[in-house]
């Protein structure tokens, strides 16, 4: 069927076109995709065995849907991808504000056009991407916004009495006839506005003022919401919840691999940042931060930790390395553990702290989350230090801790030049041997990162003391860090206090 050749109602009838509801469209096209083993929801990871099957069953059932989950769980992304299940084009009466089906007109305008022009009624073709409407529920949303109201200006312009339905101004929902209509954050909608949706969901018609309107709207409704128990902002009124056919619960990534895939897909890395080497260990650490935040006693579990945290954190991590390369006029740099200082702003803006967390302070909580992520990942790359607590002579870390025990310290600054960084790292006896023993065959860049990572990991397991300097970190013996108190009023005293606040004493 060549759409450009069909411009009138008569030509449409002659083509054999058959009208179908939007729910029939979604169902038919989903069936075709499932038979062909095509991926319906491209770019959605971690939902293959949970959310997506539930969503497909709801579509096959012809249900209106509520996606229930915490922030950053791809609820809106899922809703927008449902557009791909619509027919590419559908016919509408040209000029109709309610997207009238030429074979089944809905509005007064549609009936009048067909009565006046008959088979010569002009039609237009509407693309699937024009059939999506999204509204964020806010407390100021009115019934006029969603349903419609009397338009006195239209009445005056057309010189019509207030009893004539042509003076009505239709809201977003009637204008979404034959479309997908999404209301984000449904609990934020005032209860009296939620009540106005009852008839639309159950009987498929709307009520505006005193008019006896019965418009059989054909709409696929999709709602998104946070779990009621997790928000103080509002709730979904029970009768409305009863009218939403399927409620599908979303969730966060259940593994680091899925989290990494999402982050790499969504992170906006600039073309000029492509020369920055980001090792898999660093990518794992970024994802581990989110996992640690979701189980932290300082982070409010009810608000959730969005996937946007890891996306922003990854972008900041790359930017930190880029800034260091620009300052030092170096090319082809790689990520260091020190660059994770740039991740802190991405964390502080993405987590809601409970009362205890507020006491600690968002900066300190963010630093603690990074530290816990390093500790969790450390045992995936090196032996667990806790296994050698009673056999210190057999510990693979003994040579390193002995060197620091002799009073040696090392300062690793955030913006050190590569040569100075490499010299400092390699000056620690036993550190290179540790990496060579457990990571044979790795390139020089990876080994340097692992050497720095080993220092931070040992500090997290209390084998070393890690103090926060103004522009970096200082590593020293764990006992020396406890008993060598700085002189009162010195700059080191400030660093010592910060260390204490960040869990320097373990």
N, C-alpha and C positions, 0 to 999 in steps of 0.2 A: 504494500500500500504506500504510494507516494504522497506524502503529506502536502507537498507544495501544490499538488493538483486538486486537493480537496479544500475548497474555500467557502462552500455553502452547505446548508443543511441537506439539500437534495443530493448533492454529491456524496455526503457522508452516508446517507441512507443507502445509496446505490453501491457503496463500497462494501456493504455488509457489516459495518461496525456494530458491535454489541456493547452496550453499557454494562459496567460492573462496578461494585462498590470498592472503596479503597482497601477494605479488609480482604476482599476477594483478590484484588491485585496483589497485595502483599503475600497472601497464601499461595496463589498460583506461581508467582515468580520464585518464592522460596522453595516450593516443591521442585521446580526446574533446576535450581541451583544445587539442591541436595542430591538430586538424581545424577547430576554431572560432577559431584564431589567438589564443587567450587567453594572457596572460602567466602562466606557471606559477610563477615565482619573483619575486613582487612585491617591489620595494624593493631588489633586487640590481642594482648598476650596474657596468658594465665587463666583465662576464662573458658578454655576449650572444653573442659570436662564439667564445668559448674554452671556459670551464668549463661553462656551462649545456648546450651541445650534447653534451658528453661525458657529463654527468650524465643527460641524457635518454636517450642511447643505452644507458647502464648500466641504467636503469630498464626500458627496453624489452627488454633482454636478461635481466632478472630477476636481476641481479647484486647481491651484497653489495659495499659500496663503501668505499674508503679515500680520504678527502680529505686530500691532502698539501700542506702549505704553511706559511709563516711565520705568526707571530702577527698577529692583526688582519686576516685575509683572508676573513672572513665564512664560515668553515667550519661553525661551529655554526649560524649563521643559515640556511645552505642546508639543513642536516639538519632543522632545525625546520620549515622551510617545506614539506618533503616530506609533512607531515601533511595538507596541503590536497589531496593526491592520493588520500587514503583515502576510502572510502565514508563518508557522514556518520554513519550508525549501522550497527552489526552486532549480531546477537542473541548472547547468552551465557546459559548456564544460571545462573539466579539463585543467588548465594552462592558461585559457583566462584572460587577464588583464582587459577586458571590460565586464566581467560577461556574456558572450554570452549565450543566450537561445539556447539549442541544437536543438530545432524545428524551431527557427527563428534566425540564426546566424547574427551577426552584423559586426564583424571585419574581416579583411583579414585573421587573424589567425584562426578564427572560420570556415570560408569557406574552407580554406586549410585543416584543420583537418578533416572535414566531407568528402571532396573530396578524401582525402587520405585513410581514415579508414572506411568510410561508416557507417553501423550500428554498427560497433565495436568501434566507436569514444568513448573514455572514458569520463564519466561525473562525476561531484562531486556535493555534496549537500551543499548549502549555507544557513546558519542560519539567521533568521530575524535580530539578533543583529549585524551581519556583513554587514547589508544593510543600514547603517546610516553613512552619511558623514557630518561633520560640519566644516565650515570655518569662522573664525572671519575676517570680512572685515577691513583691515588696509590700509593706504595710499600706502604701498609698495607692495601690491598684484598686480601681473602682469597677463597679458593675458596668458602667458605661464603657470603660476600656475593653472589657472582655466581651460583653453581650451587645451593648448598644444603648442608644437613648434618642429622645426627640431632638431634632436639629431645628431650632427656631429660625436660623438664617436660611436654611433650605426652604422652610415653609414660606418665609417672606419673599424669597427670590422667585419661587415657583407659584406664588400666590395660591397656596393650598391651605385648606382648613386643617386644624390639628387632628381631625378624625381620619385624615388620609394617611395611609401607611407609607406613602412615598416620602414623607418628611422624616422618616427614621434614618438615623445614622448608625450603621451596623458596626459592632466592635470586632475585635480580632478573631473571635471564635466563628461567627458566621462567615467572615471573609476567608476563613480557612476551610470552607466547604470543599470536600474532595482532597484534603491535604492532611499531612501529619501536623499535629498541634502539640507542642511541648510546653509544660509549665515546670520550670525549675524551682526547687526549694518550696514545694507545695505547703509545708507547715507554716511558712511565713505569710501565707495568704490569710487574711482575716476570716474568721468563721462565717460571717454573713456573706462573704464573697464565695466561699466554698459551697455554701448552701445553693447559690445560684447555678452551680454545676449539676445539681441533682437530676433535673429533668433532661439535660442534654445527654448525660451518660446513660440514663435509663430509657427514656422515651425518644431521645434524639431530636427534641424540639426546644425552642427558646421562648422566653417571655420578656417582652419589653413594655414597660409601663402598663397602660390599660388596653393594649392592642391584642386582639384575638389571633395572634400569629401561631401557626404551626408549621415551622420550616423543618422538614425531615433532613437535618444536616447529616452529611456523610463524612465523618472525621475519625481518624485514628489518634486517640489520645495517648500521650506518654507523659507520665509525671516522674519527677525525681524528688527525693526527700532524704534527709538524715533520719536515722531511727528516732522515734519520738522520745524515748527515754534519754537520749543523748543531747537534747537541746532544750533550752529554757525559752526559746523564742516563740514556740507555738506547737500546735499538733494538728493532725488531720482529723476532722470531725468524723465520728464513727459512721454515720450514714453515707458519707462520701467514700470512706474507705471500703464500705460494703459494696458500693457500686463499681469500684475498680476491680476488674475481673482477676488479674494476675499481679501478685506482688513478688518481685524478684530481688533477692538480696545479693549485693555485690561485695567484694572483699579486696584486700590488698594482695600484692604478689606473695606467693607462699614459698618462693625460693629466690636465692640471690641471682641465679641465672635468668629467671623471668624478669626480675627487677632491672638487671643490666640491659636486657634486650629493650625494655621500655625506655630506659634512660638514653641509650644510644640512639634510639629511634627519634626521640623527642628533643634531645639537647640541640641547641642552635650553636654549633661550632662554626666560627667564621672561616672562610677559605684560607686566610693567612695564618690561621692557627693549626692547620693540618700538619705542619712540620713538627708539632710538639708531640713527643712520644708519651702516650699514656699506657702504662703497663697494666696487665690484668689484675695485679695485686692492688693497684690504686683504684681500679673500677670496683673491685670487691669491697674495698674499704668504704667507698661512697655508699654502696648499697647496705653495708653492714651498719652504717650510722643510722639509717632509717629503721632497720630492725631493732637496734638498741633503743631508739627513741620510742618505738611502739610498746616496749616493755619497761621503760624507765619509770621509776616511782615519782620523778619530778615532772613528767609530761602527762597532761590530761588525756587519758585513753578515750574518754567520751568524745573528744573533738577529733581524734584521729591524727595521723601524720601523713599528709598528702604525698603522692608520688611526685608532686612538683618539687618537694624538698631535694630529692636526689638529682632531678634535672637541673635545678638552679645550682646545687652544690657542684655538680660536674662542670657546668659552665664556669663557675667561679674558680674551680681548681685549675682549669686550662688557662683562665685569664691570669691567675697568680703566676704560673710558669711563664706566660707571655710577658708579663710586666718585668719579671726578673731578667728575661732575655734582652728586653729593651734597655733596661738600666745598665746591664753589663755589656751590651753590644755583642751578644752571642747569638749564634744561629743553631738550629737543630737541637734545641734543649729537650730535656725529658723531665717528667714530673718527679718531684721529691716529696718526701713525707712533710718537710717544712712548708710546702705549698698548701697543706691542708689548713693553714691559718686563714687562707682566703675563703674557706668553706664556712667559717663561723657565721658571717652575715646571712648566708642562705638558711642556716639552721634557726637562728634567733627569730627570723621573721615567719617561720613555718610551723613552729610548735607552740601550743598553748600550755602554759605551766600551771600546775596545781599550786596550792598555797606554799608548800615547802619549796617548790621550785622558784617561786617568786622571792623567797627569802635568800636562796642561793644566788639568784641573778641569772638572766638568760645567757650572758657571756660564759659564765662558769659552767652552767649546765651544758652548753654547746661544746665546750672544751672537754667536759667529762664524757660526753657521748662519743667524741672522736677517740678519746682514750680507751673507752670500752670497746669500740669497734676494732682498734688496733689489738687489744688483748684477745678478742674473740678470733680474729684472723691469724694471730701470731702462731697459734698451735697448728694451723694448716700448713705452715711453711717451716717451722722449727719444732724441736722436741718441747714437750710441756715442762716448763721449769719446776712445776710443783712435784714432779716425779723424782726430782733430785734434791729435795729439801733435806733428806736424811743421808744422802750419799753425795755430798758436795764434791768429794774428790773425783767422782766419775762424771760430774756435770760438764757438758760441752761448753758451758759458759764460764768455767772456772778461770781460764787464762785472762778473760776480759775483766771479770770482777776483781781479780787479784791486782790487775794494773790500776784500776780505779781505787782499789783499797790502799795502794801505796801513796795516795794523795793526789793522783793525777785527775785533771778535769779536761773537758772538751766543750768548746762553744760552737754550736752550729747555728749560724745566722740565716734569716730567711732569704736574704738577697746576696749570699756569697757567690763569687765567681766560681765557675766550674773547677778551675785548677786548685783554688784554695779549698773548696769543698772536698775534692778528691784527696788532697794532701791530708786534710784533717781526719777524714774517715779512715784512711789507710794507716794513719799513725797509731791507731789503737791495736795493740798486739792481740792476736787471736780472733779478731773480728772477720778478717778476710778468710782465715782458715775455716771458721764456722760456716760461712756461706759456701765456700768451695766444697766442704764436706757434704752438705745437704742439698746443694743445687749445682751439681756438676754439669758442665756443658752450656751454662748460661752465658750470654754476651756480657760485655763490660758494663753497659748501661744498667742492665737488670741486676747485676751483682752489686753495683753501687747503691741502687735503691734498696736492695735487700739488706745491705750492711746498715744503712740508716734505719730501716724498718726494724732490724734486730735490736738496735739501741733503744728505740721507743718501746718495743715490746718488752724488753728486759726491765725497763723502768715501770711499765704497767704491772709486771709481776714482782715488783719490789726488789729486783736484783741490783738496780741502780736508782739513784735519785735524779729526777728530771726537774730542773727549775726553769721557770719562765722568765726570760730576759726581755728587755724592751724590744729587741729586734730579733729574737730567736730563742733557743733553748740551751741550757747548760747541763751537761751530764757529769755526775760525780758519784763517789761511793755512797751507798745508802746510809751508812752510819755517819759518815762525814757530813752528809746533808742534814742529818738530824741535830748534830751537836755543835757544828761550827756556826754559831749564831753570828750574824753580821753586826757591825758596830751601829749603835743607835744613830738615826738620822742619815745613814748612808743610803746611796741609791740601791745597794744590794739589799737593804732592809725591805724596800718596797717590793723587790723581786721575790724575797723570801715570803712576804705576806701573801703575795699573789699565789706563790706555790702552795702555801698552806691552804688557801681557799680553794685550790683546784685539786686537792687531794694529794699534794706532794708528800704529806705524812701518811703512810699507809699502815 
